[in-house]
Amino acid sequence: MPESQHNILIFHGKSLVSASFQWSMVLWGAASYLCSTAQSVDALIVYRVLLGIGMGMEFPVAQTLLSEFVPTEKRGRLIALMDGFWPLGFITAGIVAYFVLPQFGWRTVFALLAIPAVFVLVVRRIVPESPRWLEHAGRHAEADTVMHTIEAKVMRSAGVTTLPPPSRLAEPVAARGRGALREIWSGVYRRRTVMVWLLWFFALLGFYGLTSWLGALLQQAGFEVTKSVFYTVLISLGGVPGFLCAAWLVERWGRKPTCIASLIGGGVMAYAYGQSALYGGSMALLIGTGLAMQFFLFGMWAALYTYTPELYGTGARATGSGFASAIGRVGSLIGPYVVGVVLPVFGQGGVFTLGALSFIAAALAVWTLGIETKGLALEQLAAGDEADGGGRYAAAAD
């Protein structure tokens, strides 16, 4: 399937990738509403698990779907910008909690979080199935229908009657007819899978280990509960220029160096933030280091979501991204518990040192095992390890 020349999304039936995206939104919206109605702790736990499943489904599917539509030269920037809405949502959720929680309680917060699921009605009308996935699944007529519709819109928009002939880039034969789970551990992808699993595990262990305890750590440093929520939201504003900068750097500098730089920067600033809180630094220093920490950490998210789907071919892209995200969620579950063990023994300084070391470990995984994907068509990346003998795509400490 040729690389798409324009990012135009239209509705085309119900198939695997776009349908998965829709169901993930329905599940998280319904589960969030159910959380607001829970009458017991056990019920709340069950609904929260369902909410987590819905969100876990959405993360890999959204990046996979977008990556298969946008042109090569804009792919990194557009995926990074899409994932930049994550920190915006994070900040918005904090603002909602700050104003709604004291007045209306936690049930109202959960009910409000269900509202975005209504967006599924829009998705059903404008988002088609990926023609790459349709072609890979052998549904060539449907893939051609999607592409013809997109090309017709492009020609109308550009005021032309023909388009240049597409270049055909074949995926390796080994990628076809093989189970996706087996494929991500095949010779083509094994090294990439090890790298991306280590990356996601340590990055999310550090991120959630810090952010889940950030309010409590600020309270321990002497801030009131409401002020700790306010400062958490305030320093999260540093994430907005962070993801914008990452969206520019992934195309200018490359995915691999941007990912490494954001992880190392996040680790250094996490340590600096912990030291400023530990030794009673001024409020300006605390907020300044916190803003810098979130600048790098949200830049890290943009780099992760841009980089991950590019590591796999069409038949394994969603599976590879999904398993990487799932391994990361294991890290996010372990992180807060590890912090709970470290905090009484080593104090706040130990907590932020742990976070910093986690980010450094993730950066080392990318540095030693990662490949560069900037400027390459998805089909080239899928064939890279076998066709190139490792040359241009090989892991290198550059």
N, C-alpha and C positions, 0 to 999 in steps of 0.2 A: 504494500500500500504506500503510495507516494507521500512525502512529507507535505502536510497541509500548508498552503500558502497564506491562509488568513484564518483569524480566530472568529468564526461565525458559527454560533450554536443554534440549532433548530430542533424541533421535536420530531422524533422518529420512533414510535412504538415503544414496547417494553422489552428490554433485553438485560443482560447480566450486569454490566457496569453501571449504567444509569439507573437501573431498577434497584441495585444495591444501595446506591446513593439515596434514592427516595425512601427506601425502607429504613435506612439508618436514621433519617430525619424523623420519620413517623414514630419509630421506637423511642428515640430519646425524648421527643415531645410528649408522648403518652406516659412514659415512665416519670418524667419530671412532674407532670400533673398528678400522677398517682402518689408521688412523694408528698405533695401538698395535702393529700387526703389521708395519709397513713395514720392509723389509730394505735399503733404499737411500734416499739423499737424493731421487732422482728419484721413487721411489714415494711418499715422504712428501709431496712437493710436489703430486703428483696427488691424493692423498687429502685434503690440506688444501684444495685448490681445490674438491673435492666437498663438503667440510664447509662451506666458505664459501657455496657455492650453496644448500645446505640451510638454513643460517641466514638467508641473504638472502631466500629464499622465505618464511620464517616471519614475519619482521618486518612486512611490509605486510599479510599475510593475517590475522594475529591481530588487529591493530587494526581492520582493515576489518570483520571478522566481528563483533567485539564492538560496534563503533559502529552496526551495522545492527540490533542487538537491543535495546539499552538505551534507556530513555525520555530525551527531550530534556533534562529538568531534572537528570538524573543522569549524562548521557553523559560529560561532561568529567571529572568526578571518578572515575568507574569506570574509564575508559580510562587516566587518569593513575595510578591505583592499580595497575592491571594492569601497566603499564610500570615501576612501582616495583619489581617483582620483578627487573628487570634489574640495578639496583645491588646487590640482595641476592644475586643469582647471581654478580655480579662479585666481591663480597666473599667469598662462599663459595668461589669458584674460587681466590682468593688464599690463603685459609686452607688449602684442600686442597693447593695447590702448596707452601705453607710446610712442612707436615708430611709430605706424601707424597713430594715430589720428592727430598729428601736420602736417604730410606730405600729407596725402591722405584723411583725413576727416572721418566723422562718417559712411558714406555709405559703405566705404571699410571695416570698422570694422564689420558691420552687414553681408556683403557678405562673409567675412572670417568665421564668426560664422556658416554659413550654410554648410560648407564643411564636418563637422563630420557626417552629416546625410547620407553621402554616405556609412557609416558603416552598414547601414541597409542591403546592399547587402551581407555583410559577415554574419550578423545575420540570414538572411533567410536560409543560407546554413548550419550553424553549430548549431543553437539553436533549440531544439525540444520543443514541448508543455510539460508542467509539467505532468508527469504521475500521480501525486497526484490529480491534478485538473481533469484529464481525468477520473480517478477512481471515484472521488466524483460526477462527472457529469453522471456516469453510462456508460461511454464509455470504458468498460473493455478491449475489444480487442485492441483498440488503445494504452491503457496504457500498456498492455502486450507487444505490439510490441516495444514500446519505451524501456521498461525494458530489453527485450531480446536483443535488439541491444546494449544497454549499457553493459549488462553482457557479451556479446560476445567480446566486446572490452576489458573489464577487463580481461577476461580469456586469450585472446591473449597477452595482455601486461604482465600478470603475469606468462605466460607459463604453465597454468593449464587447465584442461578439465572440472572441476566442481567447484562450489562455495558452501559455507556453506548455509544451508537452511535459508531463511529469517525469522525473528521473526515478527509476525503479531500483530500490535497494532491498535485496533479499536478506531475510533473516537466515541464520544457519539451519540446515535441515534438522540438526539434533534438537532444536527448540520446538519442533512440531511433533505431535503425537506422543508427548511425554507428560506425565503428571506434573503440575506446577510445583508441588512440594519436592518431588524428586529433582526437578530442574534447577531449583535454587541451590541444591547441593551437588549439582553435576560439576564436571571439570570446568565448564565455562564460567560458572558463577560461584564456586565454592569459596574462593578467596574473598570475593566481594561480600558474600553473606557473612563470613566470619567478621569482616571489618565492620559492616553496618550493624550487626547485632551488638558488638562491643561498643560501638559509637552510641547507639540508642540506649543501651543499658546504663552506661556510666553517665551520659548526659542527663538522662531523666532521673537517675538516682541523685545526682547533685542538685538538679533544679528543684525537684519536689521535696527533697530533703531540706532544702533551704526555705522555699516559699511556704510550705505547709506549717513551718514553725516561725515564720518571720514575725507575725503578730505577737506570738508568745514571747519571742526573744526581745522584742521591743518593750513589751510590758515588763519583762524581767529587768530591763535596763532603766525602768522608772516611768514609762509612758502609760497614760490611762488607756483603757480598752478602745474607746472611740478614737483617740488620737493615734493609737497604733494602727487602726484600720485606715485612717486618713493618710498616715505616712506611707503605708504599704501601697495605697493607690497612687500617692504622689510620686514615689520613686519609680513606679511602673510606667510613668509617662516617658521615662528615658527609653523605653522600648520602641516608641513610635519612630524617632529618628534612627534607632538601631535597625529595625527591619527595612526602612527605606534605604539606608546605607548598604545593607546586605543585598538588597534587590539590585542595586547598581554594581556592587563589587562582583557578584556571581557572574556577570557578563563581562565586566571590565578586567577582573583579576582572575576569575575562575572559581569553580565550586570548591575544589579541594583546599586551596589556600584561604578562601573566605571562611570555610568551616573551621579550619585549624585556628585561624586568628581569632574568631569569635569565641571559641572554646577556651583558648589560652587567656584572652582578655577577660572573659567571664570568670575564670579561675582566679586570676590576679586580683580583680576587683572584688570578688567575693571574700577573699582573704583580707583585703584592705578594709572592706565594710565591717567585717567581724572585729578587726582590731580597733577601728574607730568606736564601735559600740562597746567593746570590752574595756577600753581605757578611758571612757568618758569623754570622747572628742566633742567638739562643738556641734550644735545642731546643723550648722552649715556644712561641716565636714561629713556628718552622718548622711545628710540628704545628698550631698555631692557624690560621695562614693556609692551610695545606693542607686542614684540615677545612672552612674557609669556602669555599675554592675548589670542593671537591667538593659542598658543599651547593648551590651555584648550578648546577654542571654537571649533577648528576643531576636537579635541578629542571628544567633545560633539556630533558633527555631526556623527562621526563613531559609537558612542554608541547609538544614536537615531535610526539610520537606521538598526543597528543590533537588537536592542531590540523590535522595533515596530512590525515587521512581525511575531515574535515568540509569540505574545500575542493572536493570533487568529488561528482557525482551517482553513482547506483548503477552505471550502465554504465561509469564511468571511475574509480570509487573505488579499486579494487585496483590498476589500472594506474597511476593518478596517484601513489598512495602508493608503489608499487613502483619507479617511475622516480625519484621523489624520493630514496628510500633508496639506489638504485643510484648516483645522482649523488653522494650523500653518501659512498658507499664509494670513489668515485674520489678524493674529498678525503681519506678515511682512508688510502688507499694513498699518495697524494702527501705527506701530512703528515710521516711518519717520514723520508722521503728529504730533504724540505726541511730538517727539523731537522738531519739529518746534514750538510747543507751549511752551515747557519747556525752550528752549534755551534763548529766550529774557528775560524770567523772572528769571531763576536760573543760567544761564550761562553754560559753559562747565562742571563745576562740577556737576550741576544738571542733565545734560544729561547722564553722566557716572554713576551717582548714580541711575538714572532710569534704565539703562541697568543692573547694578548689582542687583537691587531689582527684576527685571524680572527673572534673572537666579536663584536667591534664591527661588522665588516662584515656579519655575519649579522643582527645587531640592526637595522642601517640598512635592510637589505632588507625586513624585516618592518615597520618603522616607515613606510617610504615606499610600499610596495606591498601590505601586508597588509590583510586585512579582519577584522572581529570576527564570530565565529560563536557566541558564547555565547547560550544560550536559544532558538536557532532550530532547527526541525525540519530534517532532512537534505534534504527535498524543497524547503523554502524556500531553503536555501543553494544547491541545484542551479539554481533558477530566478532567483536573486538578481540577477545582472548584467544579464539581459535584462529581467526583469519590473519591476525597481525603478529602472532607468536609472542605477544606480550609487549612488543616494541613501543608503539605510541601510547598504548593503554596500560602499560605495566605499572605496578605500584612502585613509586619512587619517592624518596625523601627530598622532594623539591618544593 
